Amino acid sequence: MDAKQQYREVDYQTIVETVPAIVFVAETGLNGVWRYVSDWVEPILGFTVEEWTSNEVWARQLHPDDRAHVLAVEGREVSAA
């Protein structure tokens, strides 16, 4: 890995750790696996990283009236990509 790439990775890590935003990597769909979520999930949403990545919390946060619509939109967006 060259020096420029190392700096980019350090810069990205610094941003993820310091900017008050939730960064995540997750599979799509109701049962999609949450691969990563930044530590900011706890101060922003009140859930620990472990709770959020358990694959149960996100789905429970969807309002029942919105669930079908949210999952349909997600499915269309993934198909279009």
VOPAGU-2260 file (C-alpha; in pm, 1 decimal, decimal comma):
REM VOPAGU-2260
SITE   aa  ch    i         X         Y         Z
SITE  MET   A    0       0,0       0,0       0,0
SITE  ASP   A    1     144,1     337,2     -94,2
SITE  ALA   A    2     163,0     639,6     135,7
SITE  LYS   A    3    -122,5     819,6     -39,8
SITE  GLN   A    4    -355,6     522,2      15,2
SITE  GLN   A    5    -253,5     502,7     381,6
SITE  TYR   A    6    -337,1     871,1     429,2
SITE  ARG   A    7    -676,7     820,9     265,7
SITE  GLU   A    8    -757,4     533,9     500,8
SITE  VAL   A    9    -648,0     735,2     805,0
SITE  ASP   A   10    -853,0    1033,7     684,0
SITE  TYR   A   11   -1160,5     815,7     631,5
SITE  GLN   A   12   -1122,9     653,9     974,0
SITE  THR   A   13   -1085,6     995,9    1136,4
SITE  ILE   A   14   -1400,3    1119,2     964,0
SITE  VAL   A   15   -1600,8     812,5    1066,9
SITE  GLU   A   16   -1485,3     844,5    1427,0
SITE  THR   A   17   -1525,6    1220,6    1469,7
SITE  VAL   A   18   -1809,1    1346,7    1251,1
SITE  PRO   A   19   -2141,5    1305,8    1434,6
SITE  ALA   A   20   -2306,9    1085,4    1174,3
SITE  ILE   A   21   -2394,1     718,7    1152,9
SITE  VAL   A   22   -2184,1     536,5     894,4
SITE  PHE   A   23   -2292,6     183,5     814,0
SITE  VAL   A   24   -2252,9    -111,6     581,7
SITE  ALA   A   25   -2553,6    -339,2     558,9
SITE  GLU   A   26   -2720,0    -585,8     329,2
SITE  THR   A   27   -3057,4    -482,4     198,3
SITE  GLY   A   28   -3396,1    -617,0     295,1
SITE  LEU   A   29   -3573,4    -683,0     620,6
SITE  ASN   A   30   -3333,2    -964,6     709,2
SITE  GLY   A   31   -3020,9    -798,3     568,3
SITE  VAL   A   32   -2712,6    -838,5     783,9
SITE  TRP   A   33   -2562,4    -523,3     937,1
SITE  ARG   A   34   -2189,0    -560,1     869,4
SITE  TYR   A   35   -2076,3    -236,7    1035,3
SITE  VAL   A   36   -2222,9      64,0    1210,7
SITE  SER   A   37   -2017,1     345,9    1359,1
SITE  ASP   A   38   -2009,6     422,0    1729,8
SITE  TRP   A   39   -2217,5     735,3    1669,0
SITE  VAL   A   40   -2528,7     515,3    1660,8
SITE  GLU   A   41   -2541,0     521,8    2041,3
SITE  PRO   A   42   -2533,7     898,2    2108,9
SITE  ILE   A   43   -2762,5     967,7    1812,5
SITE  LEU   A   44   -3018,3     684,6    1838,6
SITE  GLY   A   45   -2952,0     541,4    2184,6
SITE  PHE   A   46   -2861,0     189,7    2068,8
SITE  THR   A   47   -2523,2      25,4    2115,7
SITE  VAL   A   48   -2339,2    -101,3    1808,9
SITE  GLU   A   49   -2410,9    -455,9    1926,4
SITE  GLU   A   50   -2783,9    -386,8    1959,7
SITE  TRP   A   51   -2807,5    -218,2    1619,2
SITE  THR   A   52   -2614,2    -488,5    1434,5
SITE  SER   A   53   -2823,0    -766,7    1586,3
SITE  ASN   A   54   -3053,9    -735,0    1280,3
SITE  GLU   A   55   -3358,5    -692,2    1499,1
SITE  VAL   A   56   -3342,6    -329,2    1606,0
SITE  TRP   A   57   -3355,6    -162,5    1263,4
SITE  ALA   A   58   -3661,8    -359,3    1156,1
SITE  ARG   A   59   -3841,0    -275,1    1481,3
SITE  GLN   A   60   -3782,3      95,3    1419,9
SITE  LEU   A   61   -3991,1      90,1    1103,2
SITE  HIS   A   62   -4345,0     205,6    1170,1
SITE  PRO   A   63   -4587,7     -74,8    1075,4
SITE  ASP   A   64   -4769,6     159,7     836,4
SITE  ASP   A   65   -4441,0     239,8     659,8
SITE  ARG   A   66   -4275,8    -103,6     655,5
SITE  ALA   A   67   -4403,9    -229,5     317,1
SITE  HIS   A   68   -4332,2     102,5     145,1
SITE  VAL   A   69   -3978,3     133,9     287,8
SITE  LEU   A   70   -3885,5    -220,9     189,0
SITE  ALA   A   71   -4037,2    -176,8    -159,6
SITE  VAL   A   72   -3842,5     144,9    -220,1
SITE  GLU   A   73   -3523,9     -19,0     -96,0
SITE  GLY   A   74   -3583,6    -312,1    -331,3
SITE  ARG   A   75   -3639,0     -81,1    -630,1
SITE  GLU   A   76   -3326,2     120,9    -550,5
SITE  VAL   A   77   -3112,9    -191,1    -523,8
SITE  SER   A   78   -3254,4    -328,7    -849,8
SITE  ALA   A   79   -3183,2      -1,6   -1029,1
SITE  ALA   A   80   -2820,0      10,3    -917,0
